[in-house]
Structures are given as structure tokens and as C-alpha cells.
Amino acid sequence: MALLRHRQNFLGFLLQSCTTLGCPASRLGTGYNPVTITCQRSYSIVKPGKVSPCRNVPTHIKRPPYAGWLKRMPKKTKAVEIKTDDQILAMRESCAVARDILQFAGEKARVGVSTDEIDEFVHSLCIEKGVYPSPLHYRGFPKSVCTSVNNVACHGIPDDRPLEDGDIVNIDITVFHKGCHGDTSATFLVGDVNSEGCTLVEAARRCRDEAIAICGPGIPLHYIGCTISQICEELHMDIIPQFCGHGIGTYFHGPPDIFHFANEMDGIMKAGTTFTIEPIVTEGSPPIQVLEDEWTAISEDNSRSAQFEHTILITENGAEILT
């Protein structure tokens, strides 16, 4: 579940942070010409549907501190969490559960199935496995999973809209287990998706995987964003910069922030830290709008985006994919 950076002048921040690599992020100033979608649109523009009531979690399942408090902000964490051996074991377990649930949820991404049905399925699996669905009640989020279809960049709230032939849908799973969160997502093809959509989905997967490949102790964190930006430039696509990866563990979102665009931010990767890499790649232009529900982020030009996410652990020798 990506972290939205709330900044008064986020564009100015990007322009100050970007390197001169010629990547998409370095072209966000005056005169920036977004990529034009030249293919004939063969997908539906998604608008919010009817949202069902929140589902209950049995009292025997351990909850994160924010659960049960409507829009209560989790306690802000300032220090990067270096995991103990016990916390690493707990992270491996929570991430394994999240990975398994995502795999099963992806099988539900079929024509005619609503995203609310996917939420019900994910919620039931969480209860069956004895874990808490981390999105539920996090800063007021009303569901157990994020489902983002077509022009919804991220944080889509499951509703009664049935998936249609040609849709792409990102399913974002996070669970809380043994005191730690595990976070992962993937974008799934629904029915017959056009070639541009398939290319977009594979581009997002490649961005995530190649960014993970450069990770290891002592590596500057900004190498992640530079790697992703170079791939997007090569593929004539763009990154949606407002959402970043994040540190994760006993907290859902915390330091370090993982920017997916080219930047020169300080910080290096340290053994024992865990964080997410989750770039949102768009076939159109980067600007987004957050709807009145305060969660759903849609592209201003109605273009599609795709996202893939892993939680990783920095080890003494490299990086371990936990999800």
C-alpha cells in the first residue's frame, strides 16, 4: 500500500530532487510534454460504485494499534527500524501470508467478479489464517484490500462494479501478523487486455524487479528511483511520483521513504531494514486526483497505470524478497 507524500509544493520538491538523467521525473517542469496515448481506447473509465459496510474481525485476532479508531493517525515513527532476529522471522511469516493471499485473490480477478467480492474473499482468508487485514481502518480506509482498476492509480476502494473484459486491476494485500506487517501487490489482466495494456503491466513488473536487483547494504536509496526512471524513459512511459515505497515492520508506513523517480535524496540501505518497492507506471501523464473519499487516486487524463510491489529485507550480502 503506497504512501502518499502530502506536500504543499510537491512539484517543486520533484524539480529540486531530480537528477539530470533525462528521466521522466526530470521533465515535470514548465513545458513538460506528457506521453500521448495513440492507441484506440479499449478499456472502461472507472468511477466509484457502491461500497458495502466494513467487515468485522474476530476479537481473538491481534490488531495493530490503529484498528478500531476511525481516522486516527498511527503514531509517527522517525527512526528507521533495524529488525531483530525475532522481528525478521515475524516479517518472513507475515509476508509469506500476504504473498499467498495475493496469489489466491488474483485468481478471482475475472470478468463479472466485483472488487467487493474480492475484498470479501481476502477478508475471509485473513480471518481463516488468523491475521489482521492491515488496510482495514487504517486512517479510515473502509476495506481489507485496495483494488485499483484501469485509470485508478492506487488506493481504490472495493465496490460493486463488476470487472469487465479488458480491465487491468491491481490488488494490494497487507496483513498484520505476530506484530509485523507484510505488504505486496500485483496487477492482473482481466479477460482480453489490449497489447498496450499488457506492455504496461510488464513494464511495471520490470521496474520493480530491476530496482530490487540493485539493492544491498551500503547502496544509496536514491538508486532505486534512478533505476526505475531510466526504465520508464527507455519504454516511453512515466512514473506517478506522488506515491512512494516505505519502511515497514512493526509500523505499516514509516522510514525510509522510497522514491520511485530519479532523485538525490540522502540515505543508504542498511542490513536489517525492511521496506517496500512499489512503482506505479502510467501509459499517460503523471498528474493524479484524489477523490472525495480521500483515498481513490485517479489519473487526470484517464490513462491506465500498473503497479507491482514487494517487501524486501536488506541483508549483509544483498536483498531478500520477503513477499
C-alpha positions in Angstrom: 0.0 0.0 0.0 1.8 3.1 -1.3 2.5 6.1 0.9 1.1 9.4 -0.5 3.6 12.3 0.2 1.5 15.3 1.3 3.5 18.3 0.3 2.3 21.8 -0.4 4.5 22.1 -3.4 5.3 18.5 -4.4 6.1 19.5 -8.0 8.8 22.0 -6.7 10.1 19.2 -4.5 10.5 16.9 -7.5 12.2 19.5 -9.6 14.7 20.2 -6.8 15.3 16.5 -6.2 15.6 15.1 -9.7 18.9 14.4 -11.3 19.8 15.3 -14.9 19.5 11.7 -16.2 16.9 12.7 -18.8 14.3 10.5 -17.0 10.6 11.3 -16.9 10.8 12.9 -13.4 13.3 15.5 -14.7 10.7 16.6 -17.2 8.0 17.7 -14.8 8.5 21.4 -15.0 7.1 24.1 -17.3 6.8 22.8 -20.9 6.7 19.1 -19.9 5.1 17.2 -22.7 3.4 14.0 -21.4 3.4 10.8 -23.3 0.4 10.7 -25.7 -1.8 7.6 -25.8 -2.1 6.9 -29.5 -4.0 3.6 -29.3 -7.7 3.4 -29.6 -9.1 3.2 -26.0 -10.3 -0.3 -25.4 -11.0 -0.2 -21.6 -13.6 1.4 -19.4 -13.1 4.6 -17.4 -13.8 3.5 -13.8 -15.9 5.6 -11.4 -16.6 4.8 -7.8 -19.5 2.4 -7.1 -21.5 1.4 -4.1 -19.3 0.4 -1.1 -20.6 -2.2 1.3 -20.3 -1.9 5.1 -17.0 -2.6 6.8 -16.4 -6.3 7.6 -15.8 -7.4 11.2 -12.6 -9.1 12.5 -13.0 -11.6 15.4 -11.7 -10.4 18.7 -9.1 -13.2 19.0 -7.1 -11.8 16.1 -4.4 -9.4 17.2 -4.9 -5.9 15.9 -2.5 -3.1 15.0 -2.7 -0.1 17.3 -4.8 2.0 14.9 -7.5 -0.6 14.4 -10.9 0.4 15.6 -10.2 4.1 15.7 -11.9 6.0 12.9 -9.3 8.1 11.0 -7.0 8.0 14.0 -3.5 8.7 12.8 -0.9 6.0 13.7 1.9 7.2 15.9 4.6 8.8 13.6 7.9 6.9 13.6 11.0 8.9 13.0 13.8 6.3 13.2 14.5 3.6 10.7 13.7 0.3 12.3 16.6 -2.2 12.3 15.0 -5.6 12.8 15.9 -8.0 15.5 16.2 -11.7 14.6 12.8 -12.3 16.0 11.3 -9.5 14.0 12.8 -10.8 10.8 11.2 -14.2 11.5 7.9 -12.4 12.1 8.3 -10.4 8.9 9.0 -13.5 6.9 5.8 -15.1 8.2 3.6 -12.1 7.7 5.0 -11.5 4.2 4.5 -15.2 3.3 0.8 -15.0 4.3 0.4 -11.8 2.3 2.0 -13.4 -0.8 -0.3 -16.5 -0.5 -3.4 -14.4 -0.2 -2.4 -12.2 -3.2 -2.0 -15.3 -5.3 -5.4 -16.6 -4.4 -7.0 -13.2 -4.8 -5.5 -12.9 -8.3 -7.4 -16.0 -9.3 -10.6 -14.1 -8.5 -9.8 -11.3 -11.0 -12.2 -12.5 -13.6 -14.9 -10.9 -15.8 -18.1 -10.4 -13.8 -16.5 -10.5 -10.3 -16.8 -7.3 -8.4 -14.0 -5.8 -6.4 -16.2 -6.0 -3.3 -16.3 -9.8 -3.9 -12.5 -9.8 -4.0 -12.5 -7.8 -0.7 -14.9 -10.3 0.9 -12.6 -13.2 -0.3 -9.5 -11.6 1.0 -11.1 -10.7 4.3 -12.3 -14.3 4.8 -8.8 -15.6 4.0 -7.3 -13.3 6.6 -9.6 -14.5 9.2 -9.0 -18.1 8.3 -5.3 -17.6 8.6 -5.6 -15.7 11.8 -4.1 -12.4 10.5 -5.5 -8.8 10.5 -6.0 -7.2 7.1 -3.8 -4.1 7.6 -5.8 -1.6 5.3 -9.0 -2.0 7.4 -9.5 1.1 9.4 -6.0 2.5 8.6 -6.6 6.2 8.6 -10.3 5.5 7.9 -9.9 3.1 5.0 -13.1 1.0 5.0 -12.0 -2.2 3.4 -9.5 -5.1 3.8 -7.7 -4.7 0.4 -7.1 -2.0 -2.2 -8.3 -2.7 -5.7 -7.3 -0.2 -8.4 -8.8 -0.7 -11.9 -7.6 0.9 -15.2 -7.5 4.7 -14.6 -7.3 4.3 -10.8 -3.7 4.6 -9.9 -3.9 3.2 -6.4 -5.9 3.0 -3.1 -9.1 2.0 -4.9 -11.9 1.1 -2.5 -13.6 -2.2 -3.4 -17.2 -1.7 -4.6 -20.0 -3.3 -6.5 -18.6 -2.7 -10.0 -18.0 -6.0 -11.8 -14.7 -6.4 -13.5 -15.0 -6.1 -17.3 -13.3 -7.8 -20.2 -10.1 -5.8 -20.9 -9.6 -4.4 -17.4 -6.4 -4.4 -15.5 -6.7 -4.5 -11.7 -4.0 -4.0 -9.0 -4.7 -6.0 -5.9 -2.8 -4.7 -2.9 -2.6 -7.0 0.1 -1.1 -6.2 3.6 -1.5 -8.3 6.7 -0.6 -7.8 10.3 0.8 -11.0 12.0 2.9 -11.5 15.1 3.4 -7.8 15.5 4.6 -7.1 11.9 3.0 -6.0 8.6 3.7 -7.7 5.3 2.8 -5.8 2.1 2.6 -6.9 -1.5 0.7 -6.2 -4.7 0.3 -7.2 -8.3 -1.6 -6.1 -11.4 -3.8 -8.7 -13.1 -5.2 -9.0 -16.6 -9.0 -9.5 -16.8 -10.1 -11.2 -20.0 -8.7 -10.0 -23.3 -6.5 -7.0 -22.5 -5.1 -5.0 -25.4 -1.4 -5.1 -26.3 -0.7 -1.7 -24.8 -2.2 -2.8 -21.5 -0.1 -5.9 -21.5 3.0 -3.9 -22.2 2.2 -1.5 -19.4 1.7 -4.3 -16.9 5.0 -5.9 -17.8 6.8 -2.6 -17.7 5.6 -2.1 -14.1 6.8 -5.6 -13.1 10.2 -4.9 -14.7 10.6 -1.6 -12.9 10.0 -3.3 -9.5 12.2 -6.3 -10.2 15.2 -4.3 -11.6 15.0 -1.8 -8.7 15.2 -4.7 -6.3 18.2 -6.2 -8.1 20.4 -3.2 -7.3 19.6 -3.3 -3.6 22.1 -4.2 -0.9 23.9 -2.8 2.2 25.6 0.5 1.6 23.7 1.2 -1.6 22.2 4.7 -1.8 18.4 4.6 -1.5 18.1 7.0 -4.5 19.5 4.4 -6.8 16.0 2.8 -6.7 14.3 5.8 -8.2 17.1 6.4 -10.8 16.8 2.8 -12.0 13.0 3.0 -12.4 13.2 6.3 -14.1 15.7 5.1 -16.7 13.5 2.1 -17.5 10.4 4.3 -17.9 12.4 6.6 -20.2 13.5 3.6 -22.3 9.9 2.3 -22.6 8.4 5.8 -23.3 6.3 5.5 -20.1 6.1 7.5 -16.9 6.1 7.1 -13.2 3.4 8.6 -10.9 5.7 10.3 -8.4 3.3 11.2 -5.7 3.3 7.7 -4.2 6.4 6.1 -2.7 7.5 2.9 -1.1 8.1 2.9 2.6 9.7 1.3 5.6 7.5 -1.4 7.1 7.6 -3.8 10.1 6.0 -3.1 13.5 4.6 0.0 11.7 2.6 -0.1 8.5 4.3 3.0 7.0 7.5 4.6 8.2 11.0 5.5 7.3 12.7 5.2 4.9 10.7 6.8 2.1 11.5 5.0 -1.2 11.0 7.5 -4.1 10.4 5.9 -7.4 11.6 8.8 -9.5 15.2 10.0 -10.1 16.4 12.0 -7.1 19.4 12.8 -4.9 17.8 12.2 -1.5 20.2 11.2 1.3 20.3 7.8 2.9 21.8 4.3 2.3 20.4 0.8 2.7 21.3 -0.8 6.0 21.3 -4.5 6.8 18.3 -5.4 8.9 15.9 -2.9 7.4 12.7 -3.8 5.5 10.9 -1.6 3.0 8.6 -1.8 0.0 9.4 -1.1 -3.6 6.1 -0.4 -5.5 6.4 1.9 -8.5 3.2 3.0 -10.3 3.8 3.2 -14.0 1.5 5.0 -16.3 1.0 5.0 -20.1 -0.2 8.6 -19.9 0.9 11.6 -17.9 1.7 11.7 -14.2 -0.9 14.1 -12.7 -3.5 12.4 -10.4 -6.5 13.5 -8.4 -7.6 12.1 -5.0 -11.4 11.7 -4.9 -13.7 12.9 -2.1 -13.4 9.5 -0.4 -9.9 10.8 0.4 -8.3 7.6 -0.9 -9.1 6.8 -4.5 -6.3 8.3 -6.7 -7.2 8.6 -10.4 -5.3 9.8 -13.4 -6.3 13.2 -14.6 -6.1 12.1 -18.3 -8.0 8.8 -17.6 -4.9 6.8 -18.6 -4.2 3.4 -17.2 -1.4 2.6 -14.7 0.0 -0.6 -13.3 1.8 -1.4 -10.1 3.8 -4.3 -8.6 5.1 -4.4 -5.0 7.4 -6.5 -2.9 8.6 -6.1 0.7 12.3 -6.7 0.9 14.9 -7.2 3.6 18.4 -5.8 3.3 20.8 -8.5 4.4 24.6 -8.5 4.9 25.1 -9.7 1.3 22.2 -8.2 -0.7 18.4 -8.2 -0.5 15.9 -10.9 0.3 12.4 -10.6 -1.2 10.0 -11.4 1.6 6.8 -11.5 -0.4 
